[in-house]
Amino acid sequence: MSVEKEDLQAVSPIALAPAQIEAKAEAIGVGKTQIETPRLVALSILAGLFIGSGALFMTLVKSDSSLSFATSSVLGGLCFSLGLIAVIVAGAELFTGNSLMVMALFSKKIGVGAMLKNWVIVWLGNLVGSLVLVCVVACAGTATLNGGAFGQAMMTVAAGKINLAWGTIFFRAIGCNFLVCLAVWMGFGGKSVIDKIFTTIFPVMAFVALGFEHCVANMFFLPMGVVAKDVLGIAYTGSADLANLNWGGVFYNISAATLGNIVGGAVFIGLLYWIAYRKKEA
């Protein structure tokens, strides 16, 4: 049986078939280019706040030194999934998820300029939302939780990401957005809130536990580490090298993570699923 015929017969009242998901992804990509700029900015800021909240929740787990490596990594990933769940269920514009707009581009339903305009606005909005949350967390005294271990965890996580080689960050970012866009893709197929939550959790847990790099999460993690070190003055007794924990290090990491995330989402999910399930014109 051909893929096309099989897909036509695979219509389910419970979830969309893969070919239907691809068509939905294209329609969503077109819709994203038509969002008014003020609305797009607001939704992008919300996504930065959501992902940053998940990152903050994950940092709480990382501040507990009694946990084993695997336990800390998996539980931290579970906590981090809060961010993408909120983006998908509540509705927000996330740069990494918008990599799937390439499906509409490949089908010539949107232009390169329209897609890039969306990406730039959303990336900047995500950054603003992340930095706003950094300010709120700094003023709330959250870094002092667990006897200051929370603030030390902020610096340890940030330094660990900044001290990686640029190429390592790039390839870890490919792995990250492959999994994030897989979660988004499967969420498109779900027809209930529970569907969308369940399909989000495991890919997000996996990318966090495996140490992959998400540019929007790093828009919170890295500035928060710098602020904890240079503004809040949290005493650090850990073993991480903090020499590169500065704003130059933040840009260094996010530049590699952004490019890697685009490849991971646009190529490994967007392009391959478009090839597999795009509508064939007669």
Secondary structure in CASP SS format (residue, H / E / C, confidence):
PFRMAT SS
TARGET T0000
AUTHOR 0000-0000-0000
METHOD secondary structure of the structure
MODEL  1
M C 1.00
S C 1.00
V H 1.00
E H 1.00
K H 1.00
E H 1.00
D H 1.00
L H 1.00
Q C 1.00
A C 1.00
V C 1.00
S C 1.00
P C 1.00
I C 1.00
A E 1.00
L C 1.00
A C 1.00
P H 1.00
A H 1.00
Q H 1.00
I H 1.00
E H 1.00
A H 1.00
K H 1.00
A H 1.00
E H 1.00
A H 1.00
I H 1.00
G H 1.00
V H 1.00
G H 1.00
K H 1.00
T H 1.00
Q C 1.00
I C 1.00
E C 1.00
T H 1.00
P H 1.00
R H 1.00
L H 1.00
V H 1.00
A H 1.00
L H 1.00
S H 1.00
I H 1.00
L H 1.00
A H 1.00
G H 1.00
L H 1.00
F H 1.00
I H 1.00
G H 1.00
S H 1.00
G H 1.00
A H 1.00
L H 1.00
F H 1.00
M H 1.00
T H 1.00
L H 1.00
V H 1.00
K H 1.00
S C 1.00
D C 1.00
S C 1.00
S C 1.00
L C 1.00
S C 1.00
F H 1.00
A H 1.00
T H 1.00
S H 1.00
S H 1.00
V H 1.00
L H 1.00
G H 1.00
G H 1.00
L H 1.00
C H 1.00
F H 1.00
S H 1.00
L H 1.00
G H 1.00
L H 1.00
I H 1.00
A H 1.00
V H 1.00
I H 1.00
V H 1.00
A H 1.00
G H 1.00
A C 1.00
E C 1.00
L C 1.00
F C 1.00
T C 1.00
G H 1.00
N H 1.00
S H 1.00
L H 1.00
M H 1.00
V H 1.00
M H 1.00
A H 1.00
L H 1.00
F H 1.00
S C 1.00
K C 1.00
K C 1.00
I C 1.00
G C 1.00
V H 1.00
G H 1.00
A H 1.00
M H 1.00
L H 1.00
K H 1.00
N H 1.00
W H 1.00
V H 1.00
I H 1.00
V H 1.00
W H 1.00
L H 1.00
G H 1.00
N H 1.00
L H 1.00
V H 1.00
G H 1.00
S H 1.00
L H 1.00
V H 1.00
L H 1.00
V H 1.00
C H 1.00
V H 1.00
V H 1.00
A H 1.00
C H 1.00
A H 1.00
G C 1.00
T H 1.00
A H 1.00
T H 1.00
L H 1.00
N H 1.00
G H 1.00
G H 1.00
A H 1.00
F H 1.00
G H 1.00
Q H 1.00
A H 1.00
M H 1.00
M H 1.00
T H 1.00
V H 1.00
A H 1.00
A H 1.00
G H 1.00
K H 1.00
I H 1.00
N C 1.00
L C 1.00
A C 1.00
W H 1.00
G H 1.00
T H 1.00
I H 1.00
F H 1.00
F H 1.00
R H 1.00
A H 1.00
I H 1.00
G H 1.00
C H 1.00
N H 1.00
F H 1.00
L H 1.00
V H 1.00
C H 1.00
L H 1.00
A H 1.00
V H 1.00
W H 1.00
M H 1.00
G H 1.00
F H 1.00
G H 1.00
G E 1.00
K C 1.00
S C 1.00
V H 1.00
I H 1.00
D H 1.00
K H 1.00
I H 1.00
F H 1.00
T H 1.00
T H 1.00
I H 1.00
F H 1.00
P H 1.00
V H 1.00
M H 1.00
A H 1.00
F H 1.00
V H 1.00
A H 1.00
L C 1.00
G C 1.00
F C 1.00
E C 1.00
H C 1.00
C H 1.00
V H 1.00
A H 1.00
N H 1.00
M H 1.00
F H 1.00
F H 1.00
L H 1.00
P H 1.00
M H 1.00
G H 1.00
V H 1.00
V H 1.00
A H 1.00
K H 1.00
D H 1.00
V C 1.00
L C 1.00
G C 1.00
I C 1.00
A C 1.00
Y C 1.00
T C 1.00
G C 1.00
S C 1.00
A C 1.00
D C 1.00
L C 1.00
A C 1.00
N C 1.00
L C 1.00
N C 1.00
W H 1.00
G H 1.00
G H 1.00
V H 1.00
F H 1.00
Y H 1.00
N H 1.00
I H 1.00
S H 1.00
A H 1.00
A H 1.00
T H 1.00
L H 1.00
G H 1.00
N H 1.00
I H 1.00
V H 1.00
G H 1.00
G H 1.00
A H 1.00
V H 1.00
F H 1.00
I H 1.00
G H 1.00
L H 1.00
L H 1.00
Y H 1.00
W H 1.00
I H 1.00
A H 1.00
Y H 1.00
R C 1.00
K C 1.00
K C 1.00
E C 1.00
A C 1.00
END
